[in-house]
Amino acid sequence: MKARAGVVYLVGAGPGDPGLITARALELIASADAILYDRLIPAGVLDGAHPEADLVYAGKAPGNVTMTQDEINTELTERAQRGQSVVRLKGGDPFVFGRGGEEAEACAAAGVDFEVVPGVTAGVAAAAYAGIPVTHRDEASAVAFVTGHEDPEKPETALDWDALARFPGTLVLYMGVKNLPEIARRLIDAGRDPGEPAAAVERGTLAGQRAAVATLGTLAQEVERQGLRPPSILLFGRVAARREEIAWFERRPLHGKRVVVTRARAQASGMARTLETLGAEVIELPAIRIEPTIDSDEVRAAVESLHSYALVCVTSPNGARLLFEAMDTQGRDARALSQAQVAAIGPGTARALREHGVIADVVPERFVAEALVESLAEVPIEGKPVLVARAAEARDVLPDALRERGAEVDVVALYETVRETPAVEEIEAAAGADYVTFTSSSTVKNFLEVMGGRIPEGARIVSIGPVTSATAREAGIEVTIEAGRHDPAGLIDALVEDAGDQ
Ligand code: SAH
């Protein structure tokens, strides 16, 4: 259900991995009129906000207070009273060291309706990603969440160090890495075993996650040696020693690899996400962007006479999506294709067609125009009208071959691919990449333009298939790996295999 007018939503965004945000949180982010967000929220999560939503930064950069808690409370309640739906977005869980309790109280006091959306809290998630179970049948039957923010030297500290020292289970400390030496000393002085296993996890669940394992007595030294900084979680308890066996995050096939993805932004996200779940740090260099051209007279005329074609060829998932969009604007649906054979250039395109209720009649096994021509050998097209719906700058292999076989071919451009200009930081990050992926000839050309002709030194080049590889070679780029299956999944498989051999 969408965010409702006049309601404040206190929403947890999880510990940082964009996959660890709840379905409810995404739904509210997409529909809220206003979002007041903190610093430690997953990258890119606000891209899903409504284009007209007010996005207000309410976080505290260390040492730099942006809004006081009172100001935040007032902002939340007043916006709701003006009839807005308001999301208060926080890292982790809103009620675990997130001051969500105070915000809920402020809403209740102002008579404003509110809802709380729990999130995956860092103390549990960073531990899990580091291979540390916070409870364990043999090792820990209890777990305590503790703030390490307070100065342990202050006499008025709210923490009962004697009780914490005696606590029979795992201690999970938030905001404690700066005070670690004092915290450890306090616990040891109060009787906790200095030899007890202990761990620190920095930037847990993110690509750059780092972890240190030592003992309560030596963790401060180890953290200092590795230079771990906030945000970090500290764990004290026998479970910390389990990391050695359970650590899985660092063992993923692409852990620590920096991979450039040069597809158009909308398409890149699926591939980027898959690479990330395999452990890669993805640098999205959106070299190209899809610009629909479905308003042209050409497209309008083709859609108008769709029913008269014997064969309709769709050459990309974007083409499939835009063909149906063009049909929709002219009040047509899948039935307009009921007279035609439909050919898709590959499974991705076939899938996109299927989403609109059309099962392709012809799908070649290899995803290049030449293969589609071969697969169409049995389809009678001589003297028949054929439509090729595709990108403006595509090769003419398919229409030429169909014409040679006597078909009357109409070609319509459903979109253009235009060049994007990435930010300087993205270009710098790309220059240090381990892998550069090319998913089409245009990504090769655009990548070179964006990078000023410079290929990252030492980077391994992965191409989706022979046509893309040929374009790269012509441009003087040595292709290291060519995918056996010419689709994004095939490219990723080839990359993973190569990384395993390295
Ligand atoms: N409400 C949040 C906690 C906010 S307090 C939650 O439920 O997770 C901020 C502290 O959370 C940081 O100082 C750090 O101790 C911890 N933290 C947040 N994100 C983290 C991450 N990705 N890795 C390790 N610790 C994190």
Boltz pocket constraint, residues with backbone or C-beta under 6 A from the ligand:
constraints:
  - pocket:
      binder: B
      contacts: [[A, 14], [A, 15], [A, 16], [A, 40], [A, 90], [A, 91], [A, 92], [A, 93], [A, 94], [A, 95], [A, 96], [A, 97], [A, 98], [A, 119], [A, 120], [A, 121], [A, 122], [A, 123], [A, 126], [A, 173], [A, 174], [A, 175], [A, 176], [A, 201], [A, 202], [A, 203], [A, 204], [A, 205], [A, 206], [A, 230], [A, 231], [A, 232], [A, 233]]
      max_distance: 6.0
